[in-house]
Amino acid sequence: MIARLRHLALLLPVSLALGGPLAVAAPPTPDAKALYERDCVKCHQSEIFTRPDRIIHSLPALAARVRWCETNTGQQWTDQEIAAVTTYLNDNFYHFRP
């Protein structure tokens, strides 16, 4: 932690000399399609999302089910990955309104 503070202290004058605050890189956006294709299709083909008797009937229920699958399969996805996969599934199969 102290080393990080020293590093930031060294960068502050350079940043100010360049006329602005330090830029912080945003975390990369998760690739939801790749996560789906790598992890979800092990158990689910797309027909499960479009079948007439599906058990998911709302966007909150979809998000909860993605979290349930992630937890029960030991994937250890981040919150951003869960949100991205939920959005991917909704955009491609469910079409719930937010």
Secondary structure, 3 states (H helix, E strand, C coil): CHHHHHHHHHHHHHHHHCCCCCCCCCCCCCCHHHHHHHHHHHCCCCHHHHCCCCCCCCHHHHHHHHHHHHHHHCCCCCHHHHHHHHHHHHHHHHCCCC
